[in-house]
C-alpha cells in the first residue's frame, strides 16, 4: 500500500526525519509548517494519515484536528508532542491517538506501520 501522509509540524528536524523515512518506504509525504498551510494542502489532497503537532505556531493541533477530520474523513489523525506530561494527562480527544514525539528511526517506522496497517 502506498500511503499519502501529511505532517503538520513547525520543527524542521521532525519534518526532515519523517520525509526521509516516508520516502524510503514508498509513501507520499507532504509537510505543512502551520495550521493555515495544512488546511490548504488538505483541501486539495486525500490523506491516509495526518500527523499533527499539538503546539503549532498559529493554532493548537487539538483545535486543528476536527478541521482535518472534516477535510479528510477517512484519514487516521495522530497528535504528537514533545511534552511527556501532556501525553500522560490527556486522552486522545480529537485524535485517533496522542503520542510523545520521538525522532528515532525504528520508533517512527514501527509507529507508521501500526498507524497505517492496524485498525
C-alpha positions, 0 to 999 in steps of 0.5 A: 500500500502506498500511503499519502501522509501529511505532517503538520509540524513547525520543527524542521528536524521532525519534518526532515526525519519523517520525509526521509523515512516516508520516502524510503518506504514508498509513501507520499509525504507532504509537510505543512509548517502551520495550521493555515498551510495544512488546511490548504494542502488538505483541501486539495489532497486525500490523506491516509494519515495526518500527523499533527503537532499539538503546539503549532505556531498559529493554532493548537493541533487539538483545535486543528484536528476536527478541521482535518477530520472534516477535510479528510474523513477517512484519514487516521489523525495522530497528535504528537508532542514533545511534552511527556506530561501532556501525553500522560494527562490527556486522552486522545480527544480529537485524535485517533491517538496522542503520542510523545514525539520521538525522532528515532528511526525504528520508533517512527517506522514501527509507529507508521506501520501500526498507524497505517496497517492496524485498525 
